[in-house]
Amino acid sequence: MAGLVLPRSGELNRRVQIRLQTDTANAGFGLTASYSAGIPRWAKKEPVRSLELRAGVNTGELPTDLFWFRWGTGTKPEDFTTSHVLEHNGTRYRVLDSIDVGDLRQFTRVSAKYLGTV
């Protein structure tokens, strides 16, 4: 767990909506995105600053932000897929990946990419 510092008490202070995005075909031969009602959770949000983290990403896309959630129902690493989006303060982020920080089952860290305003 070198380099990863777990969130301290009071740092999970951002209200984030976790939504599942579903794409459906439309009449114009394109796709229309629809979103589930989602679940609200408290999270810590921080921008990606580390070049080492960016260099270690294997998805081909660079994360712009990290979200930390307390490990639990709806926020375990296996609950997040690349079909999920996170919404915070009128801004939408696409989930790139998620990990159980230190395999401790305390926190899930989600790497996400900024998509724009809702």
C-alpha positions as CSV (number, residue, x, y, z in Angstrom):
1,M,0.0,0.0,0.0
2,A,3.0,2.2,-0.5
3,G,2.0,5.7,-1.6
4,L,-1.7,5.3,-0.8
5,V,-3.0,7.2,2.2
6,L,-6.4,6.2,3.4
7,P,-9.0,8.9,3.8
8,R,-9.2,10.3,7.3
9,S,-12.3,11.1,9.3
10,G,-14.3,13.8,7.7
11,E,-12.7,13.6,4.3
12,L,-15.6,11.7,2.7
13,N,-17.5,15.0,2.4
14,R,-18.7,15.1,-1.2
15,R,-22.1,13.8,-2.1
16,V,-21.8,11.7,-5.2
17,Q,-24.5,9.9,-7.3
18,I,-23.5,6.6,-8.7
19,R,-25.4,5.8,-11.9
20,L,-25.5,3.1,-14.5
21,Q,-25.4,4.3,-18.1
22,T,-27.4,2.4,-20.7
23,D,-27.0,3.2,-24.4
24,T,-29.9,2.4,-26.7
25,A,-30.2,2.7,-30.5
26,N,-32.2,5.7,-31.7
27,A,-34.0,6.4,-35.0
28,G,-31.0,8.3,-36.4
29,F,-28.8,5.2,-36.2
30,G,-27.0,6.6,-33.2
31,L,-27.1,5.9,-29.5
32,T,-29.0,7.6,-26.8
33,A,-27.7,7.4,-23.2
34,S,-30.1,6.9,-20.3
35,Y,-29.1,6.8,-16.7
36,S,-30.4,4.8,-13.7
37,A,-31.8,6.7,-10.7
38,G,-28.5,5.8,-9.0
39,I,-27.4,5.7,-5.4
40,P,-26.1,8.6,-3.4
41,R,-22.9,8.0,-1.4
42,W,-20.4,10.1,0.5
43,A,-17.0,10.2,-1.1
44,K,-13.6,11.9,-1.2
45,K,-12.8,13.5,-4.5
46,E,-9.3,14.5,-5.6
47,P,-7.7,15.4,-8.9
48,V,-5.1,13.1,-10.4
49,R,-1.7,14.7,-9.8
50,S,0.7,11.8,-9.9
51,L,2.5,11.1,-13.2
52,E,3.3,7.6,-11.8
53,L,-0.4,6.9,-11.5
54,R,-1.1,8.2,-15.0
55,A,1.7,6.1,-16.4
56,G,0.4,2.9,-14.7
57,V,-3.0,3.0,-16.3
58,N,-3.6,0.2,-18.8
59,T,-7.0,1.3,-20.1
60,G,-5.6,3.6,-22.7
61,E,-7.5,6.5,-21.1
62,L,-6.0,8.8,-18.4
63,P,-8.1,9.4,-15.3
64,T,-8.7,13.0,-14.3
65,D,-10.1,12.4,-10.8
66,L,-10.1,9.8,-8.0
67,F,-13.1,9.1,-5.9
68,W,-12.8,7.3,-2.5
69,F,-15.8,5.5,-1.1
70,R,-16.2,3.6,2.1
71,W,-16.3,-0.1,1.2
72,G,-19.9,-1.5,1.4
73,T,-23.1,-2.2,-0.4
74,G,-23.0,-0.6,-3.9
75,T,-19.4,0.6,-3.5
76,K,-17.3,-2.6,-3.6
77,P,-14.8,-2.6,-6.5
78,E,-16.9,-5.3,-8.3
79,D,-20.0,-3.0,-8.2
80,F,-18.3,-0.5,-10.5
81,T,-18.0,-1.1,-14.2
82,T,-17.1,1.1,-17.2
83,S,-20.8,1.5,-17.8
84,H,-21.1,3.5,-14.5
85,V,-20.9,7.3,-14.2
86,L,-20.4,9.4,-11.1
87,E,-22.1,12.8,-10.7
88,H,-20.9,15.4,-8.3
89,N,-21.9,19.1,-8.1
90,G,-23.4,19.1,-11.7
91,T,-20.4,17.4,-13.2
92,R,-20.3,13.9,-14.7
93,Y,-17.4,11.4,-14.7
94,R,-17.0,8.0,-16.4
95,V,-15.6,5.2,-14.3
96,L,-12.4,3.7,-15.7
97,D,-11.5,1.3,-12.9
98,S,-11.8,0.6,-9.2
99,I,-9.7,-1.1,-6.5
100,D,-10.0,-2.3,-2.9
101,V,-7.4,-0.1,-1.4
102,G,-4.8,-2.3,0.2
103,D,-7.1,-5.3,0.1
104,L,-8.4,-4.1,3.5
105,R,-12.1,-3.9,2.6
106,Q,-12.3,-0.4,4.1
107,F,-12.2,1.8,1.0
108,T,-12.8,1.6,-2.7
109,R,-10.9,3.9,-4.9
110,V,-12.4,4.7,-8.3
111,S,-10.4,6.2,-11.2
112,A,-12.7,8.4,-13.3
113,K,-12.5,10.6,-16.4
114,Y,-14.2,14.0,-16.6
115,L,-17.0,14.0,-19.2
116,G,-18.5,17.5,-18.7
117,T,-21.5,19.1,-17.0
118,V,-24.8,17.3,-16.5
